[in-house]
Amino acid sequence: MLELIVGTLLICGAVFVLLSSIGLIRMPDLFMRMSSTTKAVTLGVGFILIGSAVFFNETGITARAFVIILFLFITAPIGAHMIGRAAYFDKVPLWKETKTDELKGKYNENDHRLNS
Amino acid sequence: MILENIISYIVLPLLGLSLFFVFVRILIGPSIEDRIIALDVLTSIGIAFLSVYSVQSNNPLFLDIGIILGIISFLSTVAFSHYLERKSKKC
């Protein structure tokens, strides 16, 4: 029974990781790629870590797995924000069918400050 | 026994296939930010691989390496994006 629960968690995590890597290779734009990878990879790795914590069933291992999950959940949005900011100021091209670019013209091009 | 079969025939091939896709994105990525994102994802899949391998070999020591990999991945992402943004500043 425990093996089936652990196997289901591991398969869920691996499927989420695979879906996000397919999104990484198929999406047309840097920012769409970033939104696909940042969310789905974190969820998949979280599933796999919970599966290993259930498998070992000890307090120390569970604490380690939850520390890794917490660290990923904190750092993934920060990293994505910094990469997205650098990419926007570096003028990475948007997708050619993008309708609106709400940040356009609202920041100072020299020192990267918002005009709000 | 069921768990070993699940890991060997389903989980590890799926993770390996996703590693291949991410590596293709590193090779063909048009801008340098694409490559940085792909590197970040590569490290996250590495953490998943280590966790699955610790289940398979019944040795929980590999989870510690996952913590260190996560810290290094976050630091490298922040450093790369900081220097990229400073490059595009004019003053």
N, CA and C atoms of all chains as a GROMACS GRO file, in nm:
protein
  621
    1MET      N    1   0.083  -0.121   0.000
    1MET     CA    2   0.000   0.000   0.000
    1MET      C    3   0.086   0.125   0.000
    2LEU      N    4   0.190   0.124   0.090
    2LEU     CA    5   0.280   0.239   0.094
    2LEU      C    6   0.351   0.256  -0.040
    3GLU      N    7   0.389   0.141  -0.100
    3GLU     CA    8   0.458   0.148  -0.228
    3GLU      C    9   0.369   0.212  -0.335
    4LEU      N   10   0.240   0.180  -0.331
    4LEU     CA   11   0.150   0.237  -0.432
    4LEU      C   12   0.137   0.388  -0.413
    5ILE      N   13   0.128   0.433  -0.286
    5ILE     CA   14   0.116   0.578  -0.261
    5ILE      C   15   0.242   0.650  -0.310
    6VAL      N   16   0.359   0.593  -0.273
    6VAL     CA   17   0.486   0.657  -0.314
    6VAL      C   18   0.498   0.658  -0.466
    7GLY      N   19   0.459   0.545  -0.530
    7GLY     CA   20   0.467   0.539  -0.676
    7GLY      C   21   0.377   0.640  -0.743
    8THR      N   22   0.255   0.657  -0.688
    8THR     CA   23   0.164   0.756  -0.747
    8THR      C   24   0.221   0.897  -0.734
    9LEU      N   25   0.277   0.929  -0.616
    9LEU     CA   26   0.335   1.063  -0.599
    9LEU      C   27   0.451   1.085  -0.694
   10LEU      N   28   0.538   0.982  -0.708
   10LEU     CA   29   0.654   0.998  -0.797
   10LEU      C   30   0.609   1.014  -0.942
   11ILE      N   31   0.506   0.936  -0.985
   11ILE     CA   32   0.461   0.948  -1.123
   11ILE      C   33   0.398   1.085  -1.148
   12CYS      N   34   0.320   1.136  -1.049
   12CYS     CA   35   0.262   1.270  -1.062
   12CYS      C   36   0.373   1.375  -1.081
   13GLY      N   37   0.476   1.368  -0.997
   13GLY     CA   38   0.584   1.464  -1.009
   13GLY      C   39   0.656   1.456  -1.141
   14ALA      N   40   0.683   1.333  -1.188
   14ALA     CA   41   0.756   1.318  -1.314
   14ALA      C   42   0.673   1.368  -1.430
   15VAL      N   43   0.539   1.347  -1.426
   15VAL     CA   44   0.454   1.396  -1.535
   15VAL      C   45   0.452   1.548  -1.536
   16PHE      N   46   0.446   1.611  -1.416
   16PHE     CA   47   0.448   1.758  -1.414
   16PHE      C   48   0.580   1.812  -1.468
   17VAL      N   49   0.692   1.748  -1.431
   17VAL     CA   50   0.822   1.794  -1.480
   17VAL      C   51   0.830   1.778  -1.632
   18LEU      N   52   0.780   1.665  -1.683
   18LEU     CA   53   0.783   1.643  -1.828
   18LEU      C   54   0.698   1.746  -1.901
   19LEU      N   55   0.576   1.776  -1.846
   19LEU     CA   56   0.489   1.875  -1.911
   19LEU      C   57   0.556   2.011  -1.915
   20SER      N   58   0.623   2.049  -1.805
   20SER     CA   59   0.685   2.181  -1.806
   20SER      C   60   0.804   2.186  -1.900
   21SER      N   61   0.875   2.073  -1.918
   21SER     CA   62   0.987   2.078  -2.013
   21SER      C   63   0.935   2.081  -2.156
   22ILE      N   64   0.819   2.016  -2.182
   22ILE     CA   65   0.758   2.030  -2.315
   22ILE      C   66   0.716   2.175  -2.339
   23GLY      N   67   0.662   2.240  -2.232
   23GLY     CA   68   0.628   2.380  -2.244
   23GLY      C   69   0.751   2.466  -2.269
   24LEU      N   70   0.862   2.429  -2.205
   24LEU     CA   71   0.987   2.504  -2.224
   24LEU      C   72   1.034   2.497  -2.369
   25ILE      N   73   1.007   2.384  -2.435
   25ILE     CA   74   1.059   2.374  -2.572
   25ILE      C   75   0.956   2.415  -2.675
   26ARG      N   76   0.825   2.426  -2.639
   26ARG     CA   77   0.723   2.454  -2.739
   26ARG      C   78   0.669   2.596  -2.736
   27MET      N   79   0.682   2.665  -2.623
   27MET     CA   80   0.622   2.798  -2.612
   27MET      C   81   0.695   2.898  -2.700
   28PRO      N   82   0.624   2.997  -2.754
   28PRO     CA   83   0.685   3.083  -2.856
   28PRO      C   84   0.766   3.201  -2.802
   29ASP      N   85   0.768   3.221  -2.670
   29ASP     CA   86   0.814   3.349  -2.618
   29ASP      C   87   0.890   3.324  -2.489
   30LEU      N   88   0.986   3.408  -2.458
   30LEU     CA   89   1.063   3.386  -2.335
   30LEU      C   90   0.977   3.392  -2.211
   31PHE      N   91   0.883   3.487  -2.206
   31PHE     CA   92   0.805   3.506  -2.083
   31PHE      C   93   0.705   3.393  -2.065
   32MET      N   94   0.650   3.341  -2.177
   32MET     CA   95   0.560   3.225  -2.165
   32MET      C   96   0.638   3.103  -2.118
   33ARG      N   97   0.760   3.086  -2.172
   33ARG     CA   98   0.844   2.975  -2.128
   33ARG      C   99   0.869   2.984  -1.977
   34MET      N  100   0.896   3.109  -1.932
   34MET     CA  101   0.926   3.127  -1.791
   34MET      C  102   0.805   3.093  -1.706
   35SER      N  103   0.684   3.133  -1.751
   35SER     CA  104   0.567   3.102  -1.670
   35SER      C  105   0.539   2.953  -1.668
   36SER      N  106   0.574   2.884  -1.778
   36SER     CA  107   0.552   2.738  -1.778
   36SER      C  108   0.649   2.667  -1.685
   37THR      N  109   0.776   2.706  -1.688
   37THR     CA  110   0.873   2.630  -1.610
   37THR      C  111   0.865   2.663  -1.462
   38THR      N  112   0.849   2.792  -1.429
   38THR     CA  113   0.857   2.831  -1.288
   38THR      C  114   0.752   2.761  -1.205
   39LYS      N  115   0.628   2.750  -1.260
   39LYS     CA  116   0.522   2.692  -1.179
   39LYS      C  117   0.527   2.540  -1.181
   40ALA      N  118   0.534   2.481  -1.301
   40ALA     CA  119   0.515   2.336  -1.309
   40ALA      C  120   0.635   2.259  -1.255
   41VAL      N  121   0.758   2.310  -1.276
   41VAL     CA  122   0.874   2.237  -1.224
   41VAL      C  123   0.873   2.237  -1.072
   42THR      N  124   0.835   2.353  -1.012
   42THR     CA  125   0.831   2.358  -0.866
   42THR      C  126   0.730   2.258  -0.811
   43LEU      N  127   0.612   2.251  -0.876
   43LEU     CA  128   0.509   2.157  -0.830
   43LEU      C  129   0.555   2.012  -0.846
   44GLY      N  130   0.621   1.982  -0.960
   44GLY     CA  131   0.664   1.844  -0.982
   44GLY      C  132   0.772   1.801  -0.885
   45VAL      N  133   0.870   1.888  -0.861
   45VAL     CA  134   0.976   1.854  -0.766
   45VAL      C  135   0.919   1.842  -0.626
   46GLY      N  136   0.817   1.925  -0.593
   46GLY     CA  137   0.752   1.912  -0.464
   46GLY      C  138   0.683   1.778  -0.447
   47PHE      N  139   0.613   1.733  -0.552
   47PHE     CA  140   0.549   1.600  -0.546
   47PHE      C  141   0.653   1.491  -0.523
   48ILE      N  142   0.765   1.497  -0.597
   48ILE     CA  143   0.865   1.391  -0.585
   48ILE      C  144   0.928   1.391  -0.446
   49LEU      N  145   0.951   1.512  -0.390
   49LEU     CA  146   1.010   1.517  -0.256
   49LEU      C  147   0.913   1.466  -0.150
   50ILE      N  148   0.782   1.498  -0.166
   50ILE     CA  149   0.684   1.445  -0.071
   50ILE      C  150   0.679   1.292  -0.081
   51GLY      N  151   0.692   1.241  -0.205
   51GLY     CA  152   0.694   1.096  -0.222
   51GLY      C  153   0.812   1.031  -0.150
   52SER      N  154   0.931   1.092  -0.159
   52SER     CA  155   1.045   1.032  -0.090
   52SER      C  156   1.031   1.046   0.061
   53ALA      N  157   0.969   1.157   0.108
   53ALA     CA  158   0.948   1.173   0.252
   53ALA      C  159   0.851   1.067   0.304
   54VAL      N  160   0.746   1.036   0.225
   54VAL     CA  161   0.653   0.930   0.266
   54VAL      C  162   0.722   0.794   0.265
   55PHE      N  163   0.813   0.774   0.169
   55PHE     CA  164   0.881   0.645   0.159
   55PHE      C  165   0.970   0.618   0.278
   56PHE      N  166   1.051   0.718   0.320
   56PHE     CA  167   1.145   0.693   0.429
   56PHE      C  168   1.079   0.693   0.566
   57ASN      N  169   0.976   0.781   0.584
   57ASN     CA  170   0.894   0.778   0.704
   57ASN      C  171   0.976   0.800   0.833
   58GLU      N  172   1.068   0.897   0.827
   58GLU     CA  173   1.143   0.936   0.946
   58GLU      C  174   1.132   1.087   0.962
   59THR      N  175   1.155   1.135   1.084
   59THR     CA  176   1.135   1.277   1.108
   59THR      C  177   1.242   1.362   1.039
   60GLY      N  178   1.367   1.316   1.047
   60GLY     CA  179   1.476   1.395   0.990
   60GLY      C  180   1.465   1.408   0.839
   61ILE      N  181   1.429   1.297   0.774
   61ILE     CA  182   1.419   1.299   0.627
   61ILE      C  183   1.301   1.386   0.584
   62THR      N  184   1.190   1.377   0.658
   62THR     CA  185   1.074   1.460   0.624
   62THR      C  186   1.108   1.608   0.641
   63ALA      N  187   1.184   1.640   0.748
   63ALA     CA  188   1.223   1.779   0.768
   63ALA      C  189   1.311   1.828   0.654
   64ARG      N  190   1.404   1.742   0.608
   64ARG     CA  191   1.489   1.783   0.496
   64ARG      C  192   1.408   1.807   0.369
   65ALA      N  193   1.316   1.714   0.342
   65ALA     CA  194   1.234   1.728   0.221
   65ALA      C  195   1.151   1.856   0.227
   66PHE      N  196   1.095   1.887   0.347
   66PHE     CA  197   1.014   2.009   0.355
   66PHE      C  198   1.100   2.133   0.348
   67VAL      N  199   1.224   2.125   0.397
   67VAL     CA  200   1.314   2.241   0.381
   67VAL      C  201   1.341   2.266   0.233
   68ILE      N  202   1.366   2.159   0.156
   68ILE     CA  203   1.391   2.178   0.012
   68ILE      C  204   1.267   2.236  -0.056
   69ILE      N  205   1.147   2.184  -0.022
   69ILE     CA  206   1.024   2.234  -0.085
   69ILE      C  207   1.003   2.382  -0.051
   70LEU      N  208   1.023   2.417   0.077
   70LEU     CA  209   1.005   2.556   0.119
   70LEU      C  210   1.102   2.647   0.046
   71PHE      N  211   1.227   2.602   0.035
   71PHE     CA  212   1.329   2.682  -0.032
   71PHE      C  213   1.293   2.703  -0.179
   72LEU      N  214   1.247   2.597  -0.247
   72LEU     CA  215   1.208   2.610  -0.387
   72LEU      C  216   1.089   2.705  -0.400
   73PHE      N  217   0.990   2.693  -0.309
   73PHE     CA  218   0.872   2.778  -0.320
   73PHE      C  219   0.905   2.923  -0.293
   74ILE      N  220   1.008   2.950  -0.211
   74ILE     CA  221   1.045   3.089  -0.187
   74ILE      C  222   1.128   3.143  -0.302
   75THR      N  223   1.226   3.063  -0.350
   75THR     CA  224   1.322   3.121  -0.444
   75THR      C  225   1.277   3.120  -0.589
   76ALA      N  226   1.184   3.033  -0.628
   76ALA     CA  227   1.143   3.031  -0.770
   76ALA      C  228   1.079   3.161  -0.816
   77PRO      N  229   0.987   3.224  -0.739
   77PRO     CA  230   0.934   3.352  -0.787
   77PRO      C  231   1.037   3.464  -0.789
   78ILE      N  232   1.132   3.462  -0.693
   78ILE     CA  233   1.234   3.568  -0.692
   78ILE      C  234   1.323   3.558  -0.815
   79GLY      N  235   1.368   3.435  -0.845
   79GLY     CA  236   1.451   3.415  -0.963
   79GLY      C  237   1.378   3.449  -1.091
   80ALA      N  238   1.250   3.411  -1.099
   80ALA     CA  239   1.174   3.441  -1.221
   80ALA      C  240   1.154   3.591  -1.237
   81HIS      N  241   1.130   3.659  -1.125
   81HIS     CA  242   1.114   3.805  -1.132
   81HIS      C  243   1.241   3.872  -1.181
   82MET      N  244   1.358   3.828  -1.127
   82MET     CA  245   1.482   3.895  -1.168
   82MET      C  246   1.516   3.865  -1.313
   83ILE      N  247   1.494   3.739  -1.356
   83ILE     CA  248   1.522   3.707  -1.496
   83ILE      C  249   1.428   3.782  -1.590
   84GLY      N  250   1.300   3.791  -1.551
   84GLY     CA  251   1.205   3.862  -1.637
   84GLY      C  252   1.238   4.010  -1.647
   85ARG      N  253   1.280   4.069  -1.534
   85ARG     CA  254   1.316   4.211  -1.536
   85ARG      C  255   1.438   4.234  -1.626
   86ALA      N  256   1.540   4.148  -1.610
   86ALA     CA  257   1.659   4.163  -1.693
   86ALA      C  258   1.627   4.142  -1.840
   87ALA      N  259   1.537   4.044  -1.869
   87ALA     CA  260   1.504   4.018  -2.009
   87ALA      C  261   1.426   4.132  -2.070
   88TYR      N  262   1.334   4.194  -1.989
   88TYR     CA  263   1.256   4.305  -2.046
   88TYR      C  264   1.345   4.425  -2.073
   89PHE      N  265   1.437   4.454  -1.982
   89PHE     CA  266   1.524   4.568  -2.006
   89PHE      C  267   1.628   4.538  -2.113
   90ASP      N  268   1.655   4.410  -2.136
   90ASP     CA  269   1.750   4.372  -2.240
   90ASP      C  270   1.684   4.366  -2.377
   91LYS      N  271   1.553   4.401  -2.383
   91LYS     CA  272   1.475   4.406  -2.507
   91LYS      C  273   1.470   4.271  -2.579
   92VAL      N  274   1.439   4.167  -2.502
   92VAL     CA  275   1.409   4.038  -2.563
   92VAL      C  276   1.275   4.050  -2.636
   93PRO      N  277   1.265   4.007  -2.762
   93PRO     CA  278   1.141   4.031  -2.838
   93PRO      C  279   1.023   3.952  -2.782
   94LEU      N  280   0.906   4.019  -2.780
   94LEU     CA  281   0.783   3.951  -2.741
   94LEU      C  282   0.731   3.869  -2.858
   95TRP      N  283   0.628   3.789  -2.831
   95TRP     CA  284   0.567   3.710  -2.938
   95TRP      C  285   0.501   3.804  -3.037
   96LYS      N  286   0.499   3.766  -3.165
   96LYS     CA  287   0.451   3.861  -3.266
   96LYS      C  288   0.300   3.883  -3.258
   97GLU      N  289   0.224   3.800  -3.188
   97GLU     CA  290   0.081   3.822  -3.174
   97GLU      C  291   0.044   3.876  -3.037
   98THR      N  292   0.141   3.933  -2.966
   98THR     CA  293   0.112   3.991  -2.835
   98THR      C  294   0.024   4.113  -2.852
   99LYS      N  295  -0.086   4.120  -2.775
   99LYS     CA  296  -0.181   4.232  -2.792
   99LYS      C  297  -0.133   4.356  -2.717
  100THR      N  298  -0.106   4.344  -2.587
  100THR     CA  299  -0.072   4.463  -2.510
  100THR      C  300   0.060   4.442  -2.438
  101ASP      N  301   0.134   4.551  -2.428
  101ASP     CA  302   0.258   4.552  -2.349
  101ASP      C  303   0.244   4.665  -2.248
  102GLU      N  304   0.197   4.632  -2.129
  102GLU     CA  305   0.155   4.736  -2.036
  102GLU      C  306   0.273   4.814  -1.978
  103LEU      N  307   0.392   4.759  -1.985
  103LEU     CA  308   0.507   4.828  -1.926
  103LEU      C  309   0.572   4.924  -2.024
  104LYS      N  310   0.524   4.923  -2.150
  104LYS     CA  311   0.595   4.998  -2.253
  104LYS      C  312   0.585   5.149  -2.227
  105GLY      N  313   0.698   5.217  -2.225
  105GLY     CA  314   0.698   5.360  -2.208
  105GLY      C  315   0.676   5.407  -2.066
  106LYS      N  316   0.666   5.316  -1.970
  106LYS     CA  317   0.638   5.357  -1.833
  106LYS      C  318   0.762   5.351  -1.745
  107TYR      N  319   0.878   5.334  -1.804
  107TYR     CA  320   0.997   5.329  -1.720
  107TYR      C  321   1.106   5.413  -1.784
  108ASN      N  322   1.202   5.448  -1.703
  108ASN     CA  323   1.314   5.528  -1.751
  108ASN      C  324   1.417   5.435  -1.813
  109GLU      N  325   1.454   5.461  -1.938
  109GLU     CA  326   1.542   5.368  -2.007
  109GLU      C  327   1.684   5.372  -1.956
  110ASN      N  328   1.721   5.481  -1.888
  110ASN     CA  329   1.861   5.493  -1.848
  110ASN      C  330   1.889   5.427  -1.714
  111ASP      N  331   1.803   5.456  -1.613
  111ASP     CA  332   1.834   5.398  -1.483
  111ASP      C  333   1.730   5.295  -1.439
  112HIS      N  334   1.639   5.253  -1.531
  112HIS     CA  335   1.545   5.143  -1.506
  112HIS      C  336   1.451   5.169  -1.390
  113ARG      N  337   1.409   5.295  -1.374
  113ARG     CA  338   1.313   5.324  -1.268
  113ARG      C  339   1.174   5.337  -1.328
  114LEU      N  340   1.074   5.292  -1.255
  114LEU     CA  341   0.936   5.307  -1.301
  114LEU      C  342   0.891   5.451  -1.282
  115ASN      N  343   0.804   5.501  -1.372
  115ASN     CA  344   0.757   5.638  -1.364
  115ASN      C  345   0.628   5.650  -1.283
  116SER      N  346   0.603   5.561  -1.194
  116SER     CA  347   0.474   5.566  -1.124
  116SER      C  348   0.480   5.662  -1.006
  117MET      N  349   0.887  -0.414  -0.454
  117MET     CA  350   0.904  -0.472  -0.588
  117MET      C  351   0.829  -0.392  -0.693
  118ILE      N  352   0.700  -0.356  -0.658
  118ILE     CA  353   0.624  -0.273  -0.752
  118ILE      C  354   0.691  -0.137  -0.765
  119LEU      N  355   0.740  -0.084  -0.652
  119LEU     CA  356   0.799   0.050  -0.654
  119LEU      C  357   0.925   0.053  -0.740
  120GLU      N  358   1.006  -0.054  -0.731
  120GLU     CA  359   1.127  -0.057  -0.815
  120GLU      C  360   1.091  -0.057  -0.963
  121ASN      N  361   0.987  -0.133  -0.999
  121ASN     CA  362   0.946  -0.136  -1.139
  121ASN      C  363   0.893   0.000  -1.184
  122ILE      N  364   0.814   0.062  -1.096
  122ILE     CA  365   0.759   0.194  -1.131
  122ILE      C  366   0.872   0.294  -1.153
  123ILE      N  367   0.970   0.293  -1.061
  123ILE     CA  368   1.079   0.390  -1.074
  123ILE      C  369   1.162   0.361  -1.199
  124SER      N  370   1.195   0.233  -1.222
  124SER     CA  371   1.285   0.204  -1.334
  124SER      C  372   1.219   0.223  -1.469
  125TYR      N  373   1.088   0.192  -1.479
  125TYR     CA  374   1.028   0.192  -1.612
  125TYR      C  375   0.941   0.312  -1.641
  126ILE      N  376   0.901   0.389  -1.539
  126ILE     CA  377   0.816   0.505  -1.568
  126ILE      C  378   0.883   0.636  -1.526
  127VAL      N  379   0.925   0.644  -1.399
  127VAL     CA  380   0.965   0.775  -1.346
  127VAL      C  381   1.098   0.820  -1.405
  128LEU      N  382   1.198   0.731  -1.402
  128LEU     CA  383   1.330   0.772  -1.453
  128LEU      C  384   1.329   0.801  -1.604
  129PRO      N  385   1.258   0.723  -1.691
  129PRO     CA  386   1.251   0.764  -1.831
  129PRO      C  387   1.183   0.897  -1.854
  130LEU      N  388   1.075   0.926  -1.776
  130LEU     CA  389   1.010   1.056  -1.794
  130LEU      C  390   1.106   1.169  -1.756
  131LEU      N  391   1.178   1.152  -1.645
  131LEU     CA  392   1.272   1.258  -1.605
  131LEU      C  393   1.386   1.272  -1.706
  132GLY      N  394   1.431   1.159  -1.762
  132GLY     CA  395   1.538   1.166  -1.862
  132GLY      C  396   1.494   1.235  -1.989
  133LEU      N  397   1.367   1.208  -2.028
  133LEU     CA  398   1.314   1.276  -2.147
  133LEU      C  399   1.304   1.426  -2.124
  134SER      N  400   1.263   1.467  -2.003
  134SER     CA  401   1.255   1.610  -1.978
  134SER      C  402   1.394   1.673  -1.971
  135LEU      N  403   1.493   1.598  -1.920
  135LEU     CA  404   1.631   1.649  -1.925
  135LEU      C  405   1.676   1.672  -2.069
  136PHE      N  406   1.638   1.579  -2.159
  136PHE     CA  407   1.674   1.596  -2.300
  136PHE      C  408   1.611   1.722  -2.360
  137PHE      N  409   1.480   1.744  -2.329
  137PHE     CA  410   1.414   1.864  -2.384
  137PHE      C  411   1.481   1.991  -2.334
  138VAL      N  412   1.513   1.994  -2.204
  138VAL     CA  413   1.577   2.113  -2.148
  138VAL      C  414   1.714   2.135  -2.211
  139PHE      N  415   1.785   2.026  -2.237
  139PHE     CA  416   1.917   2.040  -2.299
  139PHE      C  417   1.906   2.093  -2.442
  140VAL      N  418   1.800   2.050  -2.514
  140VAL     CA  419   1.777   2.105  -2.649
  140VAL      C  420   1.751   2.255  -2.641
  141ARG      N  421   1.675   2.300  -2.536
  141ARG     CA  422   1.650   2.443  -2.523
  141ARG      C  423   1.780   2.518  -2.491
  142ILE      N  424   1.870   2.455  -2.413
  142ILE     CA  425   1.999   2.520  -2.389
  142ILE      C  426   2.076   2.534  -2.520
  143LEU      N  427   2.069   2.433  -2.606
  143LEU     CA  428   2.144   2.440  -2.732
  143LEU      C  429   2.087   2.545  -2.825
  144ILE      N  430   1.952   2.549  -2.844
  144ILE     CA  431   1.897   2.635  -2.949
  144ILE      C  432   1.846   2.768  -2.897
  145GLY      N  433   1.857   2.795  -2.765
  145GLY     CA  434   1.794   2.914  -2.710
  145GLY      C  435   1.837   3.041  -2.778
  146PRO      N  436   1.742   3.124  -2.826
  146PRO     CA  437   1.784   3.240  -2.905
  146PRO      C  438   1.855   3.345  -2.821
  147SER      N  439   1.810   3.367  -2.698
  147SER     CA  440   1.875   3.470  -2.617
  147SER      C  441   1.943   3.404  -2.497
  148ILE      N  442   2.021   3.483  -2.427
  148ILE     CA  443   2.096   3.424  -2.315
  148ILE      C  444   2.004   3.400  -2.195
  149GLU      N  445   1.891   3.474  -2.188
  149GLU     CA  446   1.798   3.452  -2.077
  149GLU      C  447   1.732   3.314  -2.088
  150ASP      N  448   1.704   3.271  -2.213
  150ASP     CA  449   1.650   3.136  -2.232
  150ASP      C  450   1.744   3.031  -2.174
  151ARG      N  451   1.872   3.051  -2.197
  151ARG     CA  452   1.968   2.952  -2.147
  151ARG      C  453   1.975   2.954  -1.995
  152ILE      N  454   1.962   3.074  -1.935
  152ILE     CA  455   1.966   3.080  -1.789
  152ILE      C  456   1.845   3.009  -1.730
  153ILE      N  457   1.726   3.032  -1.789
  153ILE     CA  458   1.606   2.963  -1.740
  153ILE      C  459   1.621   2.812  -1.754
  154ALA      N  460   1.675   2.769  -1.870
  154ALA     CA  461   1.692   2.625  -1.891
  154ALA      C  462   1.790   2.566  -1.791
  155LEU      N  463   1.893   2.645  -1.755
  155LEU     CA  464   1.990   2.596  -1.655
  155LEU      C  465   1.924   2.581  -1.518
  156ASP      N  466   1.837   2.677  -1.486
  156ASP     CA  467   1.763   2.670  -1.359
  156ASP      C  468   1.676   2.543  -1.355
  157VAL      N  469   1.604   2.519  -1.465
  157VAL     CA  470   1.517   2.401  -1.471
  157VAL      C  471   1.600   2.273  -1.465
  158LEU      N  472   1.718   2.277  -1.528
  158LEU     CA  473   1.807   2.160  -1.526
  158LEU      C  474   1.847   2.125  -1.383
  159THR      N  475   1.877   2.229  -1.303
  159THR     CA  476   1.914   2.200  -1.164
  159THR      C  477   1.795   2.148  -1.085
  160SER      N  478   1.675   2.201  -1.114
  160SER     CA  479   1.557   2.152  -1.042
  160SER      C  480   1.531   2.005  -1.076
  161ILE      N  481   1.547   1.969  -1.203
  161ILE     CA  482   1.528   1.829  -1.242
  161ILE      C  483   1.637   1.743  -1.179
  162GLY      N  484   1.757   1.802  -1.159
  162GLY     CA  485   1.862   1.730  -1.089
  162GLY      C  486   1.823   1.698  -0.945
  163ILE      N  487   1.756   1.794  -0.878
  163ILE     CA  488   1.708   1.767  -0.742
  163ILE      C  489   1.606   1.653  -0.744
  164ALA      N  490   1.516   1.656  -0.843
  164ALA     CA  491   1.415   1.549  -0.853
  164ALA      C  492   1.482   1.414  -0.876
  165PHE      N  493   1.585   1.414  -0.963
  165PHE     CA  494   1.659   1.290  -0.993
  165PHE      C  495   1.725   1.235  -0.867
  166LEU      N  496   1.787   1.325  -0.788
  166LEU     CA  497   1.854   1.279  -0.666
  166LEU      C  498   1.754   1.220  -0.568
  167SER      N  499   1.637   1.283  -0.558
  167SER     CA  500   1.535   1.233  -0.466
  167SER      C  501   1.485   1.095  -0.508
  168VAL      N  502   1.459   1.079  -0.639
  168VAL     CA  503   1.414   0.949  -0.688
  168VAL      C  504   1.522   0.843  -0.669
  169TYR      N  505   1.647   0.884  -0.689
  169TYR     CA  506   1.756   0.786  -0.673
  169TYR      C  507   1.774   0.747  -0.527
  170SER      N  508   1.748   0.842  -0.435
  170SER     CA  509   1.758   0.806  -0.294
  170SER      C  510   1.648   0.709  -0.254
  171VAL      N  511   1.530   0.721  -0.318
  171VAL     CA  512   1.425   0.621  -0.292
  171VAL      C  513   1.467   0.486  -0.349
  172GLN      N  514   1.526   0.487  -0.469
  172GLN     CA  515   1.558   0.361  -0.535
  172GLN      C  516   1.669   0.285  -0.464
  173SER      N  517   1.770   0.360  -0.416
  173SER     CA  518   1.882   0.292  -0.352
  173SER      C  519   1.866   0.285  -0.201
  174ASN      N  520   1.751   0.334  -0.148
  174ASN     CA  521   1.720   0.327  -0.005
  174ASN      C  522   1.827   0.394   0.079
  175ASN      N  523   1.875   0.507   0.034
  175ASN     CA  524   1.984   0.577   0.101
  175ASN      C  525   1.949   0.726   0.108
  176PRO      N  526   1.905   0.775   0.224
  176PRO     CA  527   1.854   0.913   0.229
  176PRO      C  528   1.961   1.020   0.230
  177LEU      N  529   2.086   0.982   0.210
  177LEU     CA  530   2.194   1.080   0.217
  177LEU      C  531   2.192   1.177   0.099
  178PHE      N  532   2.125   1.134  -0.011
  178PHE     CA  533   2.128   1.217  -0.131
  178PHE      C  534   2.042   1.341  -0.118
  179LEU      N  535   1.949   1.343  -0.020
  179LEU     CA  536   1.862   1.460  -0.007
  179LEU      C  537   1.940   1.583   0.038
  180ASP      N  538   2.050   1.563   0.114
  180ASP     CA  539   2.132   1.677   0.155
  180ASP      C  540   2.193   1.748   0.035
  181ILE      N  541   2.233   1.668  -0.065
  181ILE     CA  542   2.290   1.729  -0.185
  181ILE      C  543   2.185   1.813  -0.256
  182GLY      N  544   2.057   1.773  -0.244
  182GLY     CA  545   1.950   1.851  -0.305
  182GLY      C  546   1.940   1.990  -0.246
  183ILE      N  547   1.957   2.002  -0.115
  183ILE     CA  548   1.953   2.136  -0.053
  183ILE      C  549   2.062   2.224  -0.112
  184ILE      N  550   2.185   2.168  -0.121
  184ILE     CA  551   2.298   2.249  -0.171
  184ILE      C  552   2.277   2.286  -0.318
  185LEU      N  553   2.222   2.191  -0.396
  185LEU     CA  554   2.195   2.222  -0.538
  185LEU      C  555   2.094   2.335  -0.550
  186GLY      N  556   1.990   2.333  -0.464
  186GLY     CA  557   1.891   2.440  -0.470
  186GLY      C  558   1.953   2.575  -0.440
  187ILE      N  559   2.038   2.581  -0.336
  187ILE     CA  560   2.101   2.709  -0.301
  187ILE      C  561   2.190   2.759  -0.414
  188ILE      N  562   2.270   2.668  -0.473
  188ILE     CA  563   2.361   2.710  -0.580
  188ILE      C  564   2.283   2.758  -0.702
  189SER      N  565   2.172   2.690  -0.733
  189SER     CA  566   2.092   2.728  -0.850
  189SER      C  567   2.032   2.867  -0.830
  190PHE      N  568   1.980   2.894  -0.710
  190PHE     CA  569   1.921   3.026  -0.685
  190PHE      C  570   2.026   3.135  -0.694
  191LEU      N  571   2.143   3.109  -0.633
  191LEU     CA  572   2.249   3.211  -0.636
  191LEU      C  573   2.295   3.239  -0.778
  192SER      N  574   2.310   3.134  -0.859
  192SER     CA  575   2.358   3.156  -0.996
  192SER      C  576   2.255   3.231  -1.078
  193THR      N  577   2.125   3.200  -1.058
  193THR     CA  578   2.023   3.273  -1.133
  193THR      C  579   2.024   3.421  -1.098
  194VAL      N  580   2.031   3.451  -0.966
  194VAL     CA  581   2.029   3.590  -0.924
  194VAL      C  582   2.152   3.664  -0.975
  195ALA      N  583   2.270   3.599  -0.969
  195ALA     CA  584   2.392   3.666  -1.014
  195ALA      C  585   2.389   3.693  -1.163
  196PHE      N  586   2.346   3.592  -1.242
  196PHE     CA  587   2.339   3.610  -1.388
  196PHE      C  588   2.245   3.725  -1.424
  197SER      N  589   2.125   3.728  -1.360
  197SER     CA  590   2.029   3.829  -1.400
  197SER      C  591   2.074   3.968  -1.352
  198HIS      N  592   2.142   3.974  -1.237
  198HIS     CA  593   2.194   4.102  -1.190
  198HIS      C  594   2.294   4.160  -1.290
  199TYR      N  595   2.387   4.077  -1.335
  199TYR     CA  596   2.487   4.130  -1.429
  199TYR      C  597   2.427   4.161  -1.565
  200LEU      N  598   2.324   4.081  -1.609
  200LEU     CA  599   2.259   4.112  -1.736
  200LEU      C  600   2.187   4.246  -1.729
  201GLU      N  601   2.120   4.270  -1.614
  201GLU     CA  602   2.049   4.397  -1.605
  201GLU      C  603   2.145   4.514  -1.598
  202ARG      N  604   2.259   4.493  -1.531
  202ARG     CA  605   2.356   4.602  -1.523
  202ARG      C  606   2.418   4.631  -1.659
  203LYS      N  607   2.425   4.528  -1.743
  203LYS     CA  608   2.480   4.548  -1.876
  203LYS      C  609   2.391   4.640  -1.960
  204SER      N  610   2.258   4.628  -1.941
  204SER     CA  611   2.168   4.707  -2.024
  204SER      C  612   2.139   4.844  -1.964
  205LYS      N  613   2.193   4.874  -1.845
  205LYS     CA  614   2.180   5.009  -1.790
  205LYS      C  615   2.278   5.102  -1.860
  206LYS      N  616   2.236   5.227  -1.876
  206LYS     CA  617   2.323   5.316  -1.951
  206LYS      C  618   2.413   5.400  -1.862
  207CYS      N  619   2.377   5.419  -1.735
  207CYS     CA  620   2.461   5.503  -1.653
  207CYS      C  621   2.529   5.424  -1.542
   0.00000   0.00000   0.00000
